[in-house]
């Protein structure tokens, strides 16, 4: 009959009050220190009394790593304020814990994330406001506008935005420094009716690599604070644009599509050579794109000779006019044997190709491209060649390459086995407005070909080239044997040196999972690094540089924003409290009469699955048998 037993278990969860503390630097910089400590102690007392009344409580700060047991222990060191993120974390963490309300201690200054007034929270919010809302006499460098990448020898604009309060009619001196040396300065008249003014500089980009500039306003007498008088700019000075030669035997729509895709990256410039239209310009090219060259038509020999003489990396695009016999003699990683027939194929990305990444939507968009014609026959790849795109015939994916690249050896070359790809770009633009995948495929290929060959056996690099002073900085490392095969477990010594010439050393070993080394956070500035290791008894070394941008967001605004806190309270049908009203806050929470929540869980079980019932019946049977045996009956 299989009878069922129903179990009902009840769990009582008391109402929870979370004390969310804005532990940003502005709280300590621009609030009365005595008042701030006092309100912390009072809130801790409120917390203890709420616990005595049966409430559950917790403390939440902006910094997840700062775990505190008491509100009085909170330290104000966060360099940014994102109240929206903190309140969302509270809502997510206590969604199943009967969250009754959140007491928010803040000055209302937000400098990261969206404004919390636009969010809907499922709990009562009790803001406690600290800080001064009266504007201070101050001059602030609010922002710097500049291009992060500039070309060596060029002048680039650096625009300083100044904001002032109470200094109308006064003159401020704005100084621009590089490596502690003043390279420019300007006297600026602070206009009474213009609180925000722009101060432009024209800076000469000297040398190559990372450059660190400091903009500073000399302090004026009577300023409330000078913490916001300085801001830093970090730029990367590179050599001139990458020059790309595009050569073809005859005009073709592909040329326009490829040229437009390449020039979508402002760091590249192209030069076109078609024998019947123009002469070949003799320049120092970095990479070449050869459309159906070598070809059956004469006239393009100057471009092929230039590629051979300069040993230029090249992207070869095959088509009906290609001379495949001469192409095979070039030994560029792909060899074709064909009878002259063609196939119509679509493109499928190779998921194991890792030299560059295509957008996440690349697979879907590639499937939308119209079929391209490729030579039909046997295709063989050299050992140093990787496939970027495979051919797909109808719905059948083949192992034949559509786009392949040589990734090792003295020179990189790539081969695209299809012409007519202008239709790909046109189709993607029609479907998605922007041909993102086509442009990125071409520019990534040009970038890969033009990059200098890396013959180093030790390659150590930061995961990012730019960090902020709150980011943890991580380095990865790659080591290779004499055959340039990756090897692991090598002992590496990393030395990082800042602009103060102080060196920090970090020993670690490279792993197969690229765990690398985490060197923690660093103050803002330009840093150089060097890494050394002994690989098979030979000393190997790698060097580089990176930037840490100093965050000064908390020093920018010395005026508390109590209007934001008032709006937060109104959105949750609460009110705004001030430090002297903490007692009223406690009374309002208690008068709200937040109730316990009872969670019930029902479970149905077969009686035959109850082990205790089985052993009970077994025990009764054994007792009956013993009693009968004892009394002499069966």
KAMOHU-V591972 format. One record per pair of residues at least 6 apart in sequence whose ideal C-beta (glycine too) atoms are under 7 Angstrom apart, sorted by sequence separation. I is the first residue (numbers start at 1). J is the second residue. D is the distance in whole Angstrom. If there is no record, write none. Layout:
# KAMOHU-V591972
i=I j=J d=D
i=I j=J d=D
This chain:
# KAMOHU-V591972
i=51 j=57 d=6
i=68 j=74 d=6
i=150 j=156 d=4
i=177 j=183 d=7
i=191 j=197 d=7
i=262 j=268 d=5
i=272 j=278 d=7
i=392 j=398 d=7
i=406 j=412 d=5
i=429 j=435 d=5
i=467 j=473 d=5
i=480 j=486 d=6
i=481 j=487 d=5
i=497 j=503 d=5
i=569 j=575 d=5
i=607 j=613 d=6
i=628 j=634 d=7
i=50 j=57 d=6
i=61 j=68 d=7
i=175 j=182 d=6
i=176 j=183 d=6
i=219 j=226 d=5
i=248 j=255 d=6
i=263 j=270 d=6
i=273 j=280 d=5
i=293 j=300 d=5
i=307 j=314 d=5
i=328 j=335 d=5
i=390 j=397 d=6
i=391 j=398 d=5
i=405 j=412 d=7
i=406 j=413 d=5
i=428 j=435 d=4
i=479 j=486 d=7
i=480 j=487 d=7
i=532 j=539 d=6
i=533 j=540 d=5
i=569 j=576 d=5
i=577 j=584 d=7
i=28 j=36 d=7
i=176 j=184 d=4
i=262 j=270 d=6
i=328 j=336 d=7
i=390 j=398 d=6
i=478 j=486 d=6
i=479 j=487 d=5
i=495 j=503 d=5
i=496 j=504 d=5
i=532 j=540 d=7
i=577 j=585 d=5
i=27 j=36 d=7
i=59 j=68 d=5
i=147 j=156 d=6
i=176 j=185 d=7
i=188 j=197 d=7
i=246 j=255 d=6
i=349 j=358 d=6
i=390 j=399 d=7
i=391 j=400 d=4
i=405 j=414 d=4
i=428 j=437 d=6
i=508 j=517 d=4
i=532 j=541 d=5
i=47 j=57 d=5
i=146 j=156 d=7
i=175 j=185 d=5
i=219 j=229 d=6
i=271 j=281 d=6
i=293 j=303 d=7
i=294 j=304 d=6
i=390 j=400 d=7
i=404 j=414 d=7
i=425 j=435 d=5
i=428 j=438 d=5
i=495 j=505 d=5
i=531 j=541 d=7
i=566 j=576 d=5
i=146 j=157 d=7
i=174 j=185 d=7
i=188 j=199 d=6
i=259 j=270 d=5
i=293 j=304 d=6
i=316 j=327 d=7
i=390 j=401 d=6
i=391 j=402 d=5
i=403 j=414 d=7
i=404 j=415 d=5
i=462 j=473 d=6
i=463 j=474 d=5
i=479 j=490 d=4
i=506 j=517 d=5
i=530 j=541 d=6
i=531 j=542 d=5
i=565 j=576 d=6
i=59 j=71 d=6
i=90 j=102 d=6
i=146 j=158 d=4
i=173 j=185 d=6
i=174 j=186 d=5
i=217 j=229 d=5
i=246 j=258 d=7
i=271 j=283 d=7
i=324 j=336 d=5
i=390 j=402 d=6
i=493 j=505 d=6
i=494 j=506 d=5
i=61 j=74 d=6
i=186 j=199 d=6
i=216 j=229 d=6
i=246 j=259 d=6
i=259 j=272 d=7
i=290 j=303 d=7
i=349 j=362 d=6
i=389 j=402 d=4
i=403 j=416 d=5
i=425 j=438 d=4
i=462 j=475 d=5
i=463 j=476 d=6
i=506 j=519 d=5
i=530 j=543 d=5
i=144 j=158 d=6
i=145 j=159 d=4
i=160 j=174 d=6
i=173 j=187 d=6
i=174 j=188 d=6
i=216 j=230 d=5
i=324 j=338 d=7
i=349 j=363 d=6
i=387 j=401 d=4
i=389 j=403 d=4
i=424 j=438 d=5
i=461 j=475 d=7
i=493 j=507 d=5
i=494 j=508 d=7
i=529 j=543 d=7
i=562 j=576 d=7
i=63 j=78 d=5
i=87 j=102 d=7
i=388 j=403 d=4
i=402 j=417 d=6
i=460 j=475 d=6
i=461 j=476 d=6
i=477 j=492 d=5
i=529 j=544 d=6
i=62 j=78 d=5
i=144 j=160 d=6
i=171 j=187 d=6
i=172 j=188 d=5
i=214 j=230 d=6
i=215 j=231 d=5
i=316 j=332 d=6
i=388 j=404 d=6
i=401 j=417 d=7
i=402 j=418 d=6
i=491 j=507 d=7
i=492 j=508 d=6
i=529 j=545 d=7
i=171 j=188 d=7
i=184 j=201 d=6
i=349 j=366 d=7
i=374 j=391 d=6
i=387 j=404 d=5
i=388 j=405 d=6
i=460 j=477 d=5
i=492 j=509 d=7
i=528 j=545 d=5
i=143 j=161 d=5
i=171 j=189 d=6
i=172 j=190 d=6
i=214 j=232 d=6
i=215 j=233 d=7
i=244 j=262 d=6
i=348 j=366 d=7
i=386 j=404 d=7
i=459 j=477 d=7
i=491 j=509 d=6
i=492 j=510 d=6
i=527 j=545 d=6
i=62 j=81 d=7
i=141 j=160 d=6
i=142 j=161 d=5
i=288 j=307 d=5
i=347 j=366 d=5
i=385 j=404 d=5
i=386 j=405 d=6
i=459 j=478 d=4
i=475 j=494 d=6
i=490 j=509 d=6
i=526 j=545 d=7
i=527 j=546 d=6
i=62 j=82 d=7
i=170 j=190 d=5
i=212 j=232 d=7
i=213 j=233 d=4
i=346 j=366 d=7
i=381 j=401 d=7
i=385 j=405 d=7
i=489 j=509 d=6
i=490 j=510 d=5
i=102 j=123 d=6
i=104 j=125 d=6
i=106 j=127 d=7
i=108 j=129 d=7
i=141 j=162 d=6
i=142 j=163 d=5
i=169 j=190 d=7
i=346 j=367 d=6
i=379 j=400 d=5
i=385 j=406 d=5
i=386 j=407 d=5
i=458 j=479 d=6
i=526 j=547 d=6
i=527 j=548 d=6
i=101 j=123 d=6
i=104 j=126 d=7
i=168 j=190 d=6
i=212 j=234 d=6
i=280 j=302 d=5
i=347 j=369 d=6
i=379 j=401 d=6
i=384 j=406 d=5
i=457 j=479 d=7
i=488 j=510 d=6
i=83 j=106 d=6
i=100 j=123 d=7
i=101 j=124 d=4
i=102 j=125 d=5
i=103 j=126 d=5
i=104 j=127 d=5
i=105 j=128 d=5
i=107 j=130 d=5
i=139 j=162 d=7
i=140 j=163 d=5
i=167 j=190 d=5
i=168 j=191 d=6
i=169 j=192 d=6
i=251 j=274 d=6
i=276 j=299 d=7
i=280 j=303 d=6
i=346 j=369 d=6
i=381 j=404 d=6
i=384 j=407 d=7
i=457 j=480 d=5
i=488 j=511 d=6
i=494 j=517 d=6
i=496 j=519 d=6
i=525 j=548 d=6
i=19 j=43 d=6
i=47 j=71 d=6
i=62 j=86 d=5
i=99 j=123 d=5
i=100 j=124 d=7
i=101 j=125 d=7
i=102 j=126 d=7
i=104 j=128 d=7
i=107 j=131 d=3
i=168 j=192 d=3
i=210 j=234 d=7
i=211 j=235 d=5
i=244 j=268 d=6
i=246 j=270 d=5
i=250 j=274 d=7
i=275 j=299 d=3
i=288 j=312 d=5
i=290 j=314 d=5
i=297 j=321 d=6
i=382 j=406 d=7
i=384 j=408 d=4
i=488 j=512 d=5
i=524 j=548 d=5
i=101 j=126 d=6
i=103 j=128 d=6
i=105 j=130 d=7
i=139 j=164 d=5
i=174 j=199 d=5
i=176 j=201 d=5
i=242 j=267 d=6
i=275 j=300 d=6
i=285 j=310 d=7
i=287 j=312 d=6
i=292 j=317 d=6
i=296 j=321 d=5
i=346 j=371 d=6
i=384 j=409 d=5
i=523 j=548 d=7
i=524 j=549 d=6
i=44 j=70 d=6
i=60 j=86 d=6
i=162 j=188 d=7
i=164 j=190 d=5
i=210 j=236 d=6
i=211 j=237 d=6
i=241 j=267 d=6
i=242 j=268 d=5
i=243 j=269 d=6
i=244 j=270 d=5
i=245 j=271 d=6
i=246 j=272 d=5
i=247 j=273 d=4
i=248 j=274 d=5
i=249 j=275 d=7
i=250 j=276 d=7
i=280 j=306 d=7
i=287 j=313 d=5
i=288 j=314 d=4
i=289 j=315 d=5
i=290 j=316 d=5
i=291 j=317 d=5
i=292 j=318 d=7
i=295 j=321 d=5
i=345 j=371 d=6
i=499 j=525 d=5
i=522 j=548 d=5
i=524 j=550 d=2
i=44 j=71 d=4
i=83 j=110 d=5
i=138 j=165 d=5
i=241 j=268 d=6
i=285 j=312 d=6
i=287 j=314 d=7
i=290 j=317 d=7
i=292 j=319 d=4
i=295 j=322 d=6
i=296 j=323 d=5
i=344 j=371 d=4
i=345 j=372 d=6
i=498 j=525 d=5
i=499 j=526 d=6
i=523 j=550 d=7
i=19 j=47 d=6
i=43 j=71 d=5
i=44 j=72 d=5
i=81 j=109 d=6
i=85 j=113 d=5
i=137 j=165 d=6
i=139 j=167 d=6
i=209 j=237 d=6
i=241 j=269 d=5
i=243 j=271 d=7
i=245 j=273 d=7
i=295 j=323 d=6
i=374 j=402 d=7
i=60 j=89 d=7
i=81 j=110 d=5
i=84 j=113 d=5
i=87 j=116 d=6
i=136 j=165 d=7
i=137 j=166 d=3
i=208 j=237 d=5
i=292 j=321 d=4
i=294 j=323 d=4
i=344 j=373 d=6
i=345 j=374 d=5
i=498 j=527 d=5
i=60 j=90 d=5
i=81 j=111 d=5
i=82 j=112 d=4
i=84 j=114 d=5
i=91 j=121 d=6
i=135 j=165 d=5
i=137 j=167 d=7
i=165 j=195 d=7
i=207 j=237 d=6
i=208 j=238 d=7
i=273 j=303 d=5
i=292 j=322 d=5
i=497 j=527 d=7
i=40 j=71 d=5
i=41 j=72 d=6
i=80 j=111 d=6
i=81 j=112 d=6
i=82 j=113 d=4
i=84 j=115 d=7
i=91 j=122 d=6
i=164 j=195 d=6
i=208 j=239 d=6
i=258 j=289 d=6
i=342 j=373 d=5
i=343 j=374 d=5
i=414 j=445 d=6
i=479 j=510 d=6
i=496 j=527 d=6
i=497 j=528 d=5
i=40 j=72 d=5
i=80 j=112 d=5
i=84 j=116 d=4
i=91 j=123 d=7
i=163 j=195 d=6
i=205 j=237 d=5
i=294 j=326 d=4
i=342 j=374 d=6
i=460 j=492 d=7
i=478 j=510 d=7
i=17 j=50 d=6
i=83 j=116 d=5
i=139 j=172 d=6
i=163 j=196 d=5
i=178 j=211 d=7
i=179 j=212 d=7
i=294 j=327 d=6
i=342 j=375 d=6
i=343 j=376 d=5
i=353 j=386 d=6
i=477 j=510 d=4
i=496 j=529 d=5
i=40 j=74 d=7
i=87 j=121 d=6
i=178 j=212 d=7
i=342 j=376 d=6
i=353 j=387 d=7
i=460 j=494 d=6
i=495 j=529 d=6
i=84 j=119 d=6
i=161 j=196 d=7
i=162 j=197 d=5
i=178 j=213 d=5
i=341 j=376 d=4
i=353 j=388 d=5
i=414 j=449 d=6
i=494 j=529 d=6
i=495 j=530 d=5
i=177 j=213 d=7
i=255 j=291 d=6
i=412 j=448 d=7
i=161 j=198 d=6
i=162 j=199 d=6
i=176 j=213 d=6
i=177 j=214 d=4
i=254 j=291 d=6
i=338 j=375 d=4
i=350 j=387 d=5
i=412 j=449 d=5
i=494 j=531 d=5
i=17 j=55 d=5
i=19 j=57 d=7
i=21 j=59 d=7
i=23 j=61 d=5
i=24 j=62 d=6
i=338 j=376 d=6
i=339 j=377 d=6
i=350 j=388 d=6
i=476 j=514 d=5
i=493 j=531 d=7
i=23 j=62 d=5
i=159 j=198 d=6
i=160 j=199 d=4
i=176 j=215 d=6
i=177 j=216 d=7
i=252 j=291 d=6
i=336 j=375 d=6
i=338 j=377 d=3
i=350 j=389 d=7
i=477 j=516 d=6
i=492 j=531 d=6
i=493 j=532 d=5
i=14 j=54 d=5
i=15 j=55 d=6
i=16 j=56 d=4
i=17 j=57 d=5
i=18 j=58 d=5
i=19 j=59 d=5
i=20 j=60 d=5
i=21 j=61 d=5
i=22 j=62 d=6
i=23 j=63 d=6
i=243 j=283 d=6
i=245 j=285 d=4
i=337 j=377 d=5
i=349 j=389 d=6
i=350 j=390 d=6
i=476 j=516 d=4
i=14 j=55 d=6
i=16 j=57 d=7
i=159 j=200 d=5
i=174 j=215 d=7
i=175 j=216 d=5
i=243 j=284 d=7
i=244 j=285 d=7
i=247 j=288 d=6
i=336 j=377 d=6
i=337 j=378 d=4
i=348 j=389 d=7
i=475 j=516 d=5
i=492 j=533 d=4
i=14 j=56 d=5
i=16 j=58 d=7
i=18 j=60 d=5
i=243 j=285 d=5
i=244 j=286 d=7
i=347 j=389 d=5
i=348 j=390 d=5
i=375 j=417 d=7
i=474 j=516 d=6
i=475 j=517 d=5
i=491 j=533 d=6
i=23 j=66 d=7
i=157 j=200 d=6
i=158 j=201 d=5
i=174 j=217 d=6
i=175 j=218 d=7
i=243 j=286 d=5
i=244 j=287 d=5
i=245 j=288 d=4
i=246 j=289 d=5
i=247 j=290 d=5
i=248 j=291 d=4
i=249 j=292 d=6
i=336 j=379 d=6
i=374 j=417 d=5
i=405 j=448 d=7
i=410 j=453 d=7
i=490 j=533 d=5
i=242 j=286 d=5
i=248 j=292 d=6
i=249 j=293 d=6
i=348 j=392 d=5
i=374 j=418 d=5
i=474 j=518 d=5
i=475 j=519 d=7
i=157 j=202 d=6
i=158 j=203 d=5
i=172 j=217 d=5
i=173 j=218 d=4
i=244 j=289 d=6
i=248 j=293 d=7
i=334 j=379 d=7
i=335 j=380 d=5
i=373 j=418 d=6
i=490 j=535 d=6
i=172 j=218 d=7
i=247 j=293 d=6
i=249 j=295 d=4
i=345 j=391 d=4
i=346 j=392 d=5
i=372 j=418 d=4
i=472 j=518 d=6
i=473 j=519 d=5
i=155 j=202 d=5
i=156 j=203 d=6
i=250 j=297 d=6
i=334 j=381 d=6
i=345 j=392 d=6
i=373 j=420 d=6
i=473 j=520 d=7
i=28 j=76 d=4
i=155 j=203 d=6
i=172 j=220 d=6
i=249 j=297 d=5
i=333 j=381 d=6
i=345 j=393 d=6
i=372 j=420 d=5
i=472 j=520 d=6
i=27 j=76 d=5
i=155 j=204 d=5
i=156 j=205 d=6
i=333 j=382 d=5
i=348 j=397 d=5
i=372 j=421 d=6
i=472 j=521 d=6
i=473 j=522 d=6
i=21 j=71 d=7
i=170 j=220 d=6
i=249 j=299 d=7
i=343 j=393 d=6
i=471 j=521 d=7
i=23 j=74 d=5
i=25 j=76 d=6
i=154 j=205 d=6
i=249 j=300 d=5
i=324 j=375 d=7
i=333 j=384 d=7
i=334 j=385 d=7
i=470 j=521 d=6
i=19 j=71 d=6
i=23 j=75 d=7
i=24 j=76 d=6
i=25 j=77 d=6
i=153 j=205 d=7
i=333 j=385 d=4
i=355 j=407 d=6
i=469 j=521 d=6
i=21 j=74 d=5
i=23 j=76 d=5
i=25 j=78 d=7
i=152 j=205 d=6
i=167 j=220 d=6
i=247 j=300 d=6
i=370 j=423 d=5
i=23 j=77 d=7
i=24 j=78 d=5
i=25 j=79 d=6
i=151 j=205 d=7
i=469 j=523 d=6
i=477 j=531 d=7
i=479 j=533 d=6
i=23 j=78 d=5
i=26 j=81 d=7
i=150 j=205 d=4
i=152 j=207 d=7
i=158 j=213 d=7
i=160 j=215 d=5
i=162 j=217 d=7
i=347 j=402 d=5
i=369 j=424 d=4
i=469 j=524 d=5
i=481 j=536 d=7
i=24 j=80 d=7
i=152 j=208 d=6
i=247 j=303 d=4
i=479 j=535 d=6
i=24 j=81 d=4
i=318 j=375 d=7
i=345 j=402 d=6
i=370 j=427 d=6
i=245 j=303 d=7
i=369 j=427 d=6
i=22 j=81 d=6
i=368 j=427 d=6
i=43 j=103 d=7
i=22 j=83 d=7
i=43 j=105 d=7
i=254 j=317 d=7
i=365 j=428 d=6
i=368 j=431 d=6
i=20 j=86 d=6
i=39 j=105 d=7
i=20 j=87 d=7
i=334 j=401 d=7
i=20 j=90 d=6
i=334 j=404 d=5
i=144 j=215 d=6
i=333 j=404 d=6
i=366 j=437 d=7
i=460 j=531 d=4
i=18 j=90 d=5
i=249 j=321 d=6
i=365 j=437 d=5
i=333 j=406 d=4
i=458 j=531 d=7
i=141 j=215 d=6
i=332 j=406 d=7
i=158 j=233 d=6
i=362 j=437 d=5
i=458 j=533 d=5
i=18 j=94 d=6
i=31 j=107 d=6
i=141 j=217 d=6
i=408 j=484 d=6
i=30 j=107 d=7
i=359 j=436 d=6
i=458 j=535 d=7
i=16 j=94 d=6
i=139 j=217 d=5
i=359 j=437 d=6
i=457 j=535 d=6
i=358 j=437 d=6
i=467 j=546 d=7
i=469 j=548 d=6
i=27 j=107 d=6
i=333 j=413 d=6
i=466 j=546 d=7
i=469 j=549 d=7
i=16 j=97 d=5
i=18 j=99 d=7
i=26 j=107 d=6
i=139 j=220 d=6
i=332 j=413 d=4
i=334 j=415 d=4
i=359 j=440 d=6
i=465 j=546 d=6
i=466 j=547 d=5
i=467 j=548 d=5
i=468 j=549 d=5
i=469 j=550 d=5
i=470 j=551 d=6
i=16 j=98 d=6
i=20 j=102 d=5
i=333 j=415 d=7
i=358 j=440 d=6
i=458 j=540 d=4
i=460 j=542 d=5
i=465 j=547 d=7
i=467 j=549 d=7
i=469 j=551 d=5
i=15 j=98 d=5
i=16 j=99 d=5
i=17 j=100 d=6
i=20 j=103 d=7
i=22 j=105 d=6
i=26 j=109 d=5
i=332 j=415 d=6
i=358 j=441 d=6
i=457 j=540 d=5
i=458 j=541 d=7
i=459 j=542 d=6
i=461 j=544 d=6
i=466 j=549 d=6
i=468 j=551 d=5
i=13 j=97 d=6
i=14 j=98 d=7
i=16 j=100 d=6
i=17 j=101 d=5
i=18 j=102 d=5
i=19 j=103 d=5
i=20 j=104 d=5
i=21 j=105 d=5
i=22 j=106 d=4
i=139 j=223 d=6
i=458 j=542 d=5
i=462 j=546 d=5
i=13 j=98 d=4
i=15 j=100 d=4
i=22 j=107 d=7
i=137 j=222 d=5
i=138 j=223 d=6
i=150 j=235 d=6
i=152 j=237 d=5
i=17 j=103 d=6
i=137 j=223 d=6
i=138 j=224 d=5
i=152 j=238 d=7
i=456 j=542 d=6
i=137 j=224 d=6
i=138 j=225 d=6
i=141 j=228 d=7
i=144 j=231 d=5
i=146 j=233 d=6
i=148 j=235 d=6
i=149 j=236 d=5
i=150 j=237 d=6
i=151 j=238 d=6
i=152 j=239 d=6
i=136 j=224 d=4
i=140 j=228 d=4
i=141 j=229 d=6
i=148 j=236 d=6
i=151 j=239 d=7
i=356 j=444 d=4
i=39 j=128 d=7
i=141 j=230 d=7
i=144 j=233 d=5
i=146 j=235 d=6
i=149 j=238 d=6
i=151 j=240 d=6
i=139 j=229 d=6
i=141 j=231 d=4
i=39 j=130 d=6
i=356 j=448 d=6
i=355 j=448 d=6
i=36 j=130 d=6
i=35 j=130 d=7
i=316 j=413 d=7
i=318 j=415 d=7
i=313 j=411 d=6
i=318 j=416 d=7
i=31 j=130 d=5
i=313 j=412 d=5
i=314 j=413 d=6
i=315 j=414 d=5
i=316 j=415 d=5
i=317 j=416 d=5
i=318 j=417 d=5
i=31 j=131 d=5
i=311 j=411 d=6
i=313 j=413 d=6
i=319 j=419 d=3
i=30 j=131 d=6
i=315 j=416 d=7
i=318 j=419 d=7
i=30 j=132 d=7
i=317 j=419 d=6
i=27 j=130 d=7
i=292 j=419 d=6
i=315 j=445 d=6
i=315 j=449 d=6
i=313 j=449 d=4
i=313 j=450 d=7
i=287 j=446 d=6
i=287 j=449 d=5
i=287 j=450 d=4
i=257 j=421 d=7
i=261 j=425 d=7
i=286 j=450 d=5
i=254 j=419 d=6
i=257 j=422 d=4
i=254 j=420 d=7
i=256 j=422 d=7
i=252 j=419 d=7
i=254 j=421 d=6
i=254 j=422 d=5
i=257 j=425 d=4
i=253 j=422 d=4
i=264 j=439 d=5
i=261 j=438 d=6
i=261 j=439 d=4
i=265 j=443 d=5
i=268 j=446 d=7
i=264 j=443 d=7
i=262 j=442 d=6
i=261 j=442 d=4
i=262 j=443 d=6
i=261 j=443 d=6
i=258 j=442 d=6
i=262 j=446 d=6
i=29 j=227 d=7
i=244 j=446 d=6
i=242 j=450 d=5
i=234 j=466 d=7
i=212 j=499 d=7
i=232 j=524 d=6
i=234 j=526 d=7
i=212 j=525 d=6
i=234 j=547 d=4
i=212 j=526 d=4
i=234 j=549 d=6
i=210 j=526 d=5
i=232 j=549 d=7
i=232 j=550 d=5
i=231 j=552 d=7
i=228 j=552 d=7
i=228 j=555 d=4
i=227 j=555 d=4
i=228 j=556 d=5
i=225 j=558 d=6
i=224 j=558 d=6
i=210 j=545 d=5
i=209 j=545 d=6
i=210 j=547 d=5
i=79 j=469 d=7
i=80 j=470 d=7
i=79 j=470 d=5
i=142 j=556 d=6
i=140 j=556 d=6
i=138 j=558 d=6
i=136 j=558 d=5
i=136 j=559 d=7
i=135 j=559 d=6
i=133 j=559 d=6
i=133 j=560 d=5
i=132 j=560 d=6
i=131 j=560 d=3
i=133 j=562 d=6
i=129 j=560 d=7
i=129 j=562 d=5
i=129 j=565 d=5
i=127 j=565 d=4
i=127 j=568 d=5
i=111 j=553 d=4
i=127 j=569 d=5
i=125 j=568 d=5
i=125 j=569 d=6
i=117 j=564 d=6
i=125 j=572 d=4
i=129 j=576 d=6
i=109 j=557 d=5
i=124 j=572 d=5
i=126 j=574 d=6
i=115 j=564 d=7
i=125 j=574 d=6
i=127 j=576 d=5
i=128 j=577 d=5
i=129 j=578 d=6
i=130 j=579 d=6
i=117 j=567 d=5
i=124 j=574 d=5
i=127 j=577 d=7
i=109 j=560 d=6
i=117 j=568 d=6
i=121 j=572 d=7
i=126 j=577 d=6
i=128 j=579 d=7
i=108 j=560 d=5
i=109 j=561 d=6
i=116 j=568 d=6
i=107 j=560 d=4
i=108 j=561 d=4
i=108 j=562 d=6
i=110 j=564 d=7
i=117 j=571 d=7
i=128 j=582 d=7
i=108 j=564 d=4
i=108 j=565 d=5
i=128 j=585 d=7
i=106 j=565 d=6
i=126 j=585 d=6
i=80 j=551 d=6
i=79 j=551 d=5
i=80 j=553 d=5
i=79 j=553 d=7
i=79 j=554 d=6
i=103 j=585 d=7
i=101 j=589 d=6
i=100 j=594 d=4
i=98 j=597 d=4
i=29 j=554 d=7
i=29 j=555 d=7
i=26 j=554 d=4
i=30 j=558 d=5
i=25 j=554 d=4
i=24 j=554 d=6
i=26 j=557 d=7
i=46 j=582 d=6
i=49 j=586 d=6
i=53 j=590 d=6
i=43 j=582 d=6
i=46 j=585 d=7
i=50 j=589 d=7
i=39 j=579 d=4
i=42 j=582 d=4
i=46 j=586 d=5
i=38 j=579 d=7
i=39 j=582 d=7
i=35 j=579 d=6
i=17 j=589 d=7
i=15 j=594 d=4
i=15 j=595 d=7
i=15 j=596 d=7
i=14 j=596 d=5
i=13 j=596 d=7
i=12 j=596 d=5
i=13 j=597 d=5
i=12 j=598 d=5
i=13 j=599 d=7
i=10 j=598 d=5
i=11 j=599 d=5
i=10 j=600 d=5
i=8 j=600 d=6
i=9 j=601 d=5
i=8 j=602 d=5
i=6 j=602 d=7
i=7 j=603 d=4
i=6 j=604 d=5
i=7 j=605 d=7
i=4 j=604 d=5
i=5 j=605 d=5
i=4 j=605 d=7
i=4 j=606 d=6
i=5 j=607 d=6
i=2 j=606 d=6
i=3 j=607 d=5
i=5 j=610 d=7
i=2 j=608 d=7
